[in-house]
């Protein structure tokens, strides 16, 4: 397992890609893929099949992953 500059729960800012400049909290770190999932960013639509929970199926919107090199820790606000 490699060591990264961010961890779950950190506040980060996206520095590259279509979400550049936006910030959020890390929900999960995918170590093998070197990616992170940030709360409210990189939203994707996931199609789910019919089940007992969704009798008609559904299109669910959820967070996608961002490469770890495209995020940096947000500066802590000093008061």
FENJOWO-V437028 format. One record per run of one state. SS is the DSSP state (h for helix, s for strand, l for the rest). FROM is the first residue (numbers start at 1). TO is the last residue. Records with the same first field share a line. If there is no record, write none. Layout:
SS=FROM-TO + FROM-TO
//
This chain:
l=1-10 + 15-22 + 31-34 + 39-42 + 49-57 + 64-64 + 74-79
s=11-14 + 23-30 + 35-38 + 43-48 + 58-63 + 65-67 + 71-73
h=68-70
//
